[in-house]
Amino acid sequence: MSDTTLNQLQSQLNGSFDALSVAEVRPLLDALTEQDSGDVQLDLAQIDFIDSSGIGALVFLYKRLHSKSRKLSLTGVKGQPLELLKFLRIDRSITIV
């Protein structure tokens, strides 16, 4: 897995993970899924709001990684994003550390 790609993605995940930010990071999400191996741990500590577009992007990333026998885990999730991920039961598929 490319640490550079992951670092670029995490540096752009600040504030809101909504339709606008998803559009900006879509190429980075695609790049992460095109790697041959390695699990992905995504730090969401700087995200204080997530909407359906952000949830969709995480599910997209999870499904693409899962199809290649790779795992996605989320760290630093708090506040509204954590509440929504738990409410939607996404924490049952994607590990939240």
C-alpha angles and dihedrals in degrees: 000000000000111000088194092059092047091048091049090051094048092047089058095048100090129134108342129024096202139132093291096049092042089057089052096050099038093100090052092050089051091049092052092053093048093062116105101231148356134082120261124232111190120197111217096172091120094051114098098166134034128179134188091283091056091046089049091051092052092048090047090052092046094050094047092048093043091054087060093047091254127131134229122207130177125215133189094024112159144150120010095357091054092046092051094046090052094043090053089044092234087136086073091066104026116052114237113200 
